[in-house]
């Protein structure tokens, strides 16, 4: 994928759509939608925030909003375009495939999805997941979320922007954040003072643990489905560990039995 040219990316998207496959766009912002993108059928083109696309997506385009830390998580195990794209570039690529993308009525389009997908006849547990708001984030979780969203593709955020985020979320002094491992200062070559910051180990840990759900119901469902591969992998690992533990316990039980017999003989 690294050697794909812009022409290759356009050709790949068109080929996948022509074959009826699902193309995903990650790092998409609601404000980037226009009438055309809102009319696209969600079973052909799915727009995601910073959540990994569903496993059914055959090819994924990444916007410039995708941060360095999010890029690896979104791209893991997926075929993605090698370069981050502006929303306008993605719209142009999709517009070139307009003949393959039949607009759908508002009731089933991206616009309707943004307002919330139908939830009738769903189990209560799924309905709660799709419709309930996120848990209230702490000040540091909110700061982490805002910092990651503001980071450039290399993961850096400018000094002035960081200052505004600190003031907005009231998370203390930047020196304390550096000392505590939340952010790491970076001095550009030829400069003498910190001009930008990147996420420190503590922020990366919080970002990994803080699950921020997509805003609309359809994307929440896709987010949930996208977790299946990792959960199955984790389940398999645990089952292997359980099998090893059970084997050891069987050996211990056998050893106890032998020891008990030997103890009876020696009495």
PENORSUL-V503539 format. One record per run of one state. SS is the DSSP state (@ for helix, = for strand, . for the rest). FROM is the first residue (numbers start at 1). LEN is the number of residues. If there is no record, write none. Layout:
ss->SS from->FROM len->LEN
ss->SS from->FROM len->LEN
This chain:
ss->. from->1 len->5
ss->@ from->6 len->13
ss->. from->19 len->3
ss->= from->22 len->5
ss->. from->27 len->3
ss->@ from->30 len->3
ss->. from->33 len->2
ss->@ from->35 len->4
ss->. from->39 len->2
ss->= from->41 len->1
ss->. from->42 len->3
ss->= from->45 len->3
ss->. from->48 len->9
ss->= from->57 len->7
ss->. from->64 len->4
ss->@ from->68 len->8
ss->. from->76 len->4
ss->= from->80 len->1
ss->. from->81 len->4
ss->= from->85 len->1
ss->. from->86 len->1
ss->@ from->87 len->9
ss->. from->96 len->2
ss->@ from->98 len->3
ss->. from->101 len->5
ss->@ from->106 len->3
ss->= from->109 len->1
ss->@ from->110 len->6
ss->. from->116 len->8
ss->@ from->124 len->8
ss->. from->132 len->7
ss->@ from->139 len->12
ss->. from->151 len->5
ss->= from->156 len->3
ss->@ from->159 len->11
ss->. from->170 len->4
ss->@ from->174 len->6
ss->. from->180 len->3
ss->= from->183 len->4
ss->. from->187 len->9
ss->= from->196 len->4
ss->. from->200 len->1
ss->@ from->201 len->9
ss->. from->210 len->7
ss->@ from->217 len->10
ss->. from->227 len->1
ss->@ from->228 len->39
ss->. from->267 len->1
